[in-house]
Amino acid sequence: MTSQIAMVECGLGVTVVPAAASASHPAVPFRPLRHATATIELTAVTRSHPGALAERLTALAAQLTTAQAPPPHN
């Protein structure tokens, strides 16, 4: 989390962190998420030949995020 906030402070993007993280970084502007249906993109990085545990974790994450995805906005 500290690295993510440091990258934002350097102008390298945005990140999502718990609200408690804002107290220790006054130089970075924090904005609360306003909608309970807010989503973020998840990326999994593995070796070129991941083991069974990495493959299972990736499958489980995909299953959970698909099951909990909010309906598309029209």
C-alpha positions as CSV (number, residue, x, y, z in Angstrom):
1,M,0.0,0.0,0.0
2,T,2.8,2.4,0.8
3,S,4.4,1.8,-2.6
4,Q,1.0,2.4,-4.3
5,I,0.6,5.7,-2.6
6,A,4.2,6.7,-3.3
7,M,3.6,6.1,-7.0
8,V,0.5,8.3,-6.9
9,E,2.5,11.0,-5.1
10,C,5.1,10.9,-8.0
11,G,2.3,11.3,-10.5
12,L,2.3,7.7,-11.8
13,G,-1.4,7.1,-11.6
14,V,-4.2,6.4,-9.1
15,T,-4.9,3.6,-6.7
16,V,-7.6,2.2,-4.4
17,V,-6.6,2.0,-0.7
18,P,-8.5,1.7,2.6
19,A,-9.6,5.1,4.1
20,A,-7.2,4.6,7.0
21,A,-4.3,5.1,4.7
22,S,-5.1,8.7,4.1
23,A,-4.1,9.8,7.6
24,S,-0.3,9.2,7.0
25,H,0.0,10.8,3.6
26,P,-1.1,14.5,3.7
27,A,0.7,15.3,0.4
28,V,-1.6,12.9,-1.6
29,P,-5.2,13.9,-2.3
30,F,-7.6,11.1,-1.3
31,R,-11.2,10.8,-2.5
32,P,-13.8,8.5,-1.1
33,L,-15.6,6.0,-3.3
34,R,-19.2,7.2,-3.5
35,H,-21.0,4.2,-4.9
36,A,-21.2,0.8,-3.3
37,T,-21.1,-0.7,-6.8
38,A,-17.6,0.8,-7.6
39,T,-15.3,-1.8,-9.2
40,I,-11.6,-2.1,-9.9
41,E,-9.7,-4.1,-12.4
42,L,-7.7,-7.0,-11.0
43,T,-4.6,-8.4,-12.7
44,A,-2.8,-11.6,-11.7
45,V,0.8,-12.1,-12.6
46,T,2.3,-15.6,-12.6
47,R,5.3,-17.4,-13.9
48,S,5.1,-18.6,-17.5
49,H,4.2,-22.1,-16.1
50,P,2.3,-21.4,-12.9
51,G,1.9,-24.2,-10.4
52,A,-1.4,-25.8,-9.4
53,L,-1.9,-23.4,-6.5
54,A,-1.5,-20.3,-8.7
55,E,-3.8,-21.7,-11.3
56,R,-6.4,-22.5,-8.6
57,L,-6.1,-19.0,-7.0
58,T,-6.5,-17.4,-10.5
59,A,-9.6,-19.5,-11.2
60,L,-11.1,-18.7,-7.8
61,A,-10.6,-15.0,-8.2
62,A,-12.1,-15.0,-11.7
63,Q,-15.1,-17.0,-10.3
64,L,-15.6,-14.6,-7.4
65,T,-15.3,-11.4,-9.4
66,T,-17.7,-12.7,-12.1
67,A,-20.2,-13.8,-9.5
68,Q,-20.2,-10.4,-7.8
69,A,-19.9,-8.1,-10.8
70,P,-22.5,-5.3,-10.8
71,P,-25.0,-5.1,-13.6
72,P,-23.8,-3.0,-16.6
73,H,-24.9,0.7,-16.7
74,N,-26.9,1.7,-19.7
